[in-house]
Amino acid sequence: MTVSLGLPRVLSPMVVGQGANTKLGPELLTDRFGRVHRDLRISLTDKCNLRCTYCMPEEGMEWIAKSQQLSVDEMVRIAAVAVGHGITEIRLTGGEPLLYPQVVEITQRLAALDGAPEVSMTTNGLRLASLAGPLRDAGLTRLNISLDTVRADRYFALTRRRRFADVMAGCDAADAAGFTGTKLNSVLMRGVNDDEAVDLVEFAVARGYEPRFIEQMPLDAGHTWSREAMVPADEIFDALARVYELTPVPHRGAAPAQRWYLNGSHATVGIIASVTRPFCGACDRLRLTSDGQLRNCLFQRGESDLRTLVRQGGTDDDIAYALGASVAQKLPGHGINDPGFIQPDRGMSAIGG
């Protein structure tokens, strides 16, 4: 479903959404609950070179038509307006963002925007061997690498692709290019890889990465998610606590992960408990899909159509108004645990992480 904003030609100083007044000044995108939005996730493509079992079916995916996808110029323009209204971090996602042909160009242009936003990326790492250096030179500041197992045989079972060696080569290239603060994102599934929590931590820490475990969310394209198959945060924590002394890291802020120091060292581990411990009250994120739809929540059922707005001659003020209108309509939480929760029609690969 696409939300029609009925945008005026001139930006209003106030944006009204669901009975709430939300100020839209040159600095802040603040919703009616006081959440200031600083983080914009841009999905460069819905395509991926893996077929992870918890994300999409092996066959039968329908991809977004090229004519519907935003161009580099359109993405950069929307991002520039967002940065002008307080966005300080832009995360490039997918699908797999390294499949986007102009990934280096868009990284460079986003990093050069007035306001100097931090530009980071979430990737499966398969193409980092050739792209880590160019992306670092283009201004990419940080990487999140998705990896759910440190076993090559299990990697094939999980992703349906024999590409484990490519991920390892990508990690090597990222390290050699000088990336620091890299995070290793892992989803644990019951009876599949839930015995690898400690192995994943050891792998990540040995490379200087922060391991982060993400509760499996109802965002798969096949709509096969079940609460029973999900490994909850408490279970992950207990598995780690049997091996490590875990000391809470203070000052979480708007970060999605709750973090702990490992054995009194500077090394940390994080758990993103979107299902069992929602952190919606501190959420500062907006998402732009590759086909130009703005989402104020990962689980939002409706979308705001920025592609049509831009292509029909909308001004930068119109874009800013649309951003503010979307923020004004943001709900207090995602509602996963509500009896009436309905999974979004789009899967994660189309929304962007």
C-alpha positions in Angstrom: 0.0 0.0 0.0 1.3 3.5 -0.9 0.3 6.5 1.2 -0.8 9.5 -0.8 0.5 12.5 1.0 -1.4 15.2 -1.0 1.7 17.4 -0.9 1.5 21.1 -1.3 3.9 22.9 -3.6 5.3 24.9 -0.6 6.8 23.3 2.5 4.6 24.0 5.5 6.3 24.9 8.8 4.2 22.3 10.5 3.5 18.7 9.5 0.3 17.2 10.8 0.0 13.4 11.0 -2.6 11.3 12.9 -3.7 14.3 15.0 -0.2 15.2 16.0 1.8 18.4 15.3 5.4 17.7 14.3 7.8 20.5 13.7 9.9 20.3 10.6 12.7 22.7 10.8 16.0 22.8 9.0 17.7 20.7 11.6 15.3 18.0 13.0 12.9 15.3 11.9 11.1 14.7 15.2 8.0 12.6 15.6 5.1 13.1 18.1 6.9 10.9 20.6 10.0 13.0 20.6 12.1 10.6 18.6 14.7 12.6 16.5 15.5 10.8 13.2 19.2 10.7 12.4 19.6 7.5 10.4 18.5 6.9 6.8 18.8 3.4 5.4 18.9 3.4 1.6 18.3 0.1 -0.2 20.3 0.2 -3.5 18.7 -3.0 -4.9 16.4 -5.8 -4.0 18.5 -8.4 -5.7 20.9 -10.7 -3.8 23.5 -13.3 -4.8 22.5 -15.6 -1.9 19.2 -17.3 -1.1 19.3 -17.5 2.7 16.6 -19.8 3.9 15.2 -17.3 6.4 15.1 -14.5 3.9 13.8 -15.7 0.5 12.8 -18.8 -1.4 15.3 -20.5 -3.6 13.3 -19.8 -6.8 10.4 -17.6 -7.8 11.4 -14.2 -6.6 9.9 -11.2 -8.5 12.4 -8.4 -8.7 11.6 -4.7 -8.9 11.5 -3.5 -12.6 14.4 -1.3 -13.6 12.1 1.5 -14.7 10.8 1.6 -11.1 14.2 1.8 -9.4 15.6 5.2 -8.4 18.6 6.5 -10.3 21.8 7.6 -8.5 20.8 11.2 -9.0 17.3 10.6 -7.5 18.8 8.7 -4.5 21.4 11.4 -3.9 18.8 14.2 -4.1 16.5 12.6 -1.6 19.4 11.9 0.7 20.7 15.5 0.4 17.3 16.8 1.6 17.2 14.3 4.5 20.7 15.4 5.5 19.6 19.0 5.4 16.9 18.1 8.0 19.1 16.3 10.5 20.1 12.9 9.1 23.7 12.2 10.1 24.2 8.6 9.1 23.3 6.9 5.8 23.4 3.1 5.7 23.5 1.4 2.2 21.6 -1.8 2.2 19.8 -4.3 -0.1 19.2 -7.0 -1.1 22.9 -7.0 -1.6 24.2 -3.4 -2.1 27.5 -4.6 -3.7 25.4 -5.9 -6.7 24.5 -2.3 -7.5 26.5 -1.3 -10.5 27.1 2.3 -9.3 27.8 1.4 -5.7 31.2 3.2 -5.6 29.8 6.3 -7.3 26.8 6.7 -5.0 29.0 6.1 -2.0 31.3 8.9 -3.1 28.5 11.3 -3.8 26.7 10.6 -0.5 29.9 11.0 1.5 30.5 14.4 -0.2 27.1 15.8 0.7 26.9 19.1 2.7 26.7 18.0 6.3 29.2 15.2 5.9 27.0 12.2 6.8 28.6 9.0 7.9 28.1 6.5 5.1 28.1 2.8 6.1 27.0 -0.4 4.5 25.4 -3.8 5.4 26.7 -6.5 3.0 27.1 -10.2 2.7 30.7 -9.6 1.8 30.8 -11.7 -1.4 32.1 -8.9 -3.6 34.3 -7.1 -1.0 37.4 -8.7 -2.4 37.3 -6.4 -5.4 35.3 -3.5 -3.9 36.5 -2.9 -0.4 39.4 -0.7 -1.4 37.4 1.5 -3.9 34.6 1.9 -1.4 37.0 2.9 1.3 38.6 5.5 -1.0 35.1 6.7 -1.9 34.3 7.5 1.7 32.6 4.5 3.1 33.3 4.6 6.8 32.2 1.3 8.2 30.9 -2.2 7.3 28.3 -4.6 8.7 29.1 -8.1 7.3 26.3 -10.7 7.5 27.5 -14.2 8.3 25.5 -16.8 10.1 28.0 -19.6 10.3 31.8 -20.2 10.3 31.4 -23.6 8.7 31.6 -23.9 4.9 29.2 -26.8 4.7 26.6 -25.1 6.9 27.1 -21.9 4.9 25.9 -23.7 1.8 22.9 -25.2 3.6 21.9 -21.8 4.9 22.5 -19.7 1.8 22.1 -22.3 -1.0 25.3 -21.0 -2.5 28.9 -22.3 -2.2 30.4 -18.9 -1.5 32.0 -19.2 1.9 35.5 -18.7 0.6 34.4 -15.5 -1.1 33.1 -14.1 2.3 36.5 -14.9 3.8 38.3 -13.2 1.0 36.0 -10.2 1.4 36.8 -10.0 5.1 40.5 -10.1 4.3 40.1 -7.3 1.8 38.0 -5.1 4.1 40.7 -5.5 6.8 43.5 -4.7 4.3 41.6 -1.6 3.1 41.6 -0.2 6.6 38.0 -0.6 7.7 37.7 -0.6 11.5 34.6 -1.0 13.7 33.3 -3.7 11.5 30.3 -5.6 12.9 29.5 -9.2 12.1 25.7 -9.7 11.9 24.4 -13.2 12.6 20.9 -14.8 12.8 20.6 -17.9 14.9 17.9 -20.5 14.1 16.8 -23.3 16.2 18.2 -26.7 15.1 20.2 -25.0 12.3 23.1 -22.9 13.7 22.1 -22.2 17.3 25.1 -24.1 18.4 27.5 -21.6 16.9 27.1 -18.5 19.1 30.5 -18.9 20.8 32.2 -19.9 17.5 30.9 -16.7 15.8 32.0 -14.6 18.7 35.5 -16.1 18.6 35.7 -15.6 14.8 34.6 -12.0 15.0 36.8 -11.0 18.0 39.9 -12.5 16.4 39.4 -10.1 13.5 38.6 -7.1 15.7 34.9 -7.2 14.7 32.0 -6.8 17.0 29.7 -9.9 16.8 26.0 -9.0 16.8 23.2 -11.5 17.0 19.8 -10.6 15.5 16.6 -12.2 16.5 15.0 -13.7 13.4 12.2 -11.3 12.4 9.0 -11.9 10.4 10.3 -10.3 7.2 11.0 -13.3 5.0 9.7 -13.1 1.4 8.1 -16.5 1.8 6.3 -15.6 5.0 7.5 -18.8 6.7 8.7 -17.2 10.0 7.7 -18.8 13.2 8.3 -17.8 16.8 9.2 -21.4 17.6 12.1 -21.4 15.2 13.5 -18.1 16.4 16.3 -18.1 19.0 15.3 -15.4 21.5 17.7 -12.9 23.0 17.6 -14.5 26.5 18.7 -17.8 25.1 21.5 -16.2 23.1 22.7 -14.3 26.2 22.6 -17.5 28.3 24.7 -19.4 25.8 27.3 -16.6 25.8 27.2 -16.2 29.6 28.2 -19.8 30.1 31.5 -19.0 28.4 32.1 -15.3 28.9 31.8 -12.8 31.7 29.4 -10.2 30.2 29.4 -6.6 31.5 26.8 -4.2 30.2 28.1 -1.4 28.0 26.4 1.8 29.2 24.7 4.6 27.1 22.9 2.5 24.5 21.1 5.6 23.0 19.3 4.9 19.8 21.5 1.9 18.9 19.4 -1.3 18.0 21.9 -3.6 19.8 22.2 -4.1 23.6 26.0 -4.6 24.1 28.3 -6.2 26.7 32.0 -6.2 27.2 33.6 -9.7 27.0 35.7 -10.9 30.0 36.5 -7.4 31.1 38.2 -6.5 27.8 37.4 -3.8 25.2 35.9 -6.5 23.0 32.1 -6.3 22.8 29.1 -8.4 21.7 25.7 -7.1 20.8 22.2 -8.6 20.7 19.4 -7.0 18.6 16.2 -8.3 20.2 13.6 -6.7 17.9 11.0 -9.3 18.8 11.3 -10.0 22.5 12.8 -6.7 23.7 11.5 -4.0 21.2 13.5 -0.8 21.3 11.0 1.2 19.3 11.0 4.0 21.9 14.5 5.1 20.8 14.2 4.4 17.1 15.8 7.1 14.9 15.6 5.3 11.5 13.9 5.9 8.2 14.1 3.6 5.2 14.1 4.4 1.5 13.6 1.4 -0.8 15.3 1.0 -4.2 12.0 1.9 -5.9 11.7 5.1 -4.0 9.2 4.3 -1.2 9.8 5.8 2.2 9.1 3.7 5.3 9.2 5.1 8.8 9.3 1.6 10.3 10.8 -1.7 9.1 7.3 -3.3 9.7 5.2 -0.5 8.4 2.4 -1.6 6.2 2.1 1.6 4.2 4.7 3.5 2.2 5.2 7.1 1.0 5.9 7.3 -2.7 8.9 9.6 -3.2 9.7 8.2 -6.6 6.5 9.6 -8.1 6.9 12.9 -6.2 10.5 13.4 -7.6 9.6 12.3 -11.2 6.6 14.6 -11.4 8.6 17.7 -10.6 8.5 17.9 -6.9 10.8 20.4 -5.3 13.3 19.9 -2.5 10.7 21.5 -0.2 8.2 18.9 -1.3 10.6 16.1 -0.5 11.3 17.6 2.9 7.5 17.9 3.5 7.1 14.2 2.6 9.9 13.2 5.0 8.2 15.2 7.8 4.8 13.7 7.0 6.1 10.2 7.2 7.8 10.9 10.5 4.6 12.5 11.9 2.7 9.3 11.1 5.2 7.0 12.8 3.6 4.7 15.4 5.0 4.2 18.9 6.0 0.6 18.1 6.2 -2.1 15.4 3.4 -4.2 17.0 5.1 -7.6 16.4 3.7 -8.9 19.7 0.2 -7.5 19.2 -2.5 -10.1 18.4 -3.5 -8.3 15.2 0.1 -8.0 13.8 0.3 -8.6 10.1 3.7 -9.2 8.4 4.6 -6.6 5.8 3.9 -7.6 2.2 7.5 -6.9 1.2 10.3 -9.1 2.4 13.6 -7.8 3.9 15.4 -7.9 0.6 13.0 -5.4 -0.9 12.7 -3.2 2.1 16.4 -2.9 3.1 17.9 -3.7 6.5 
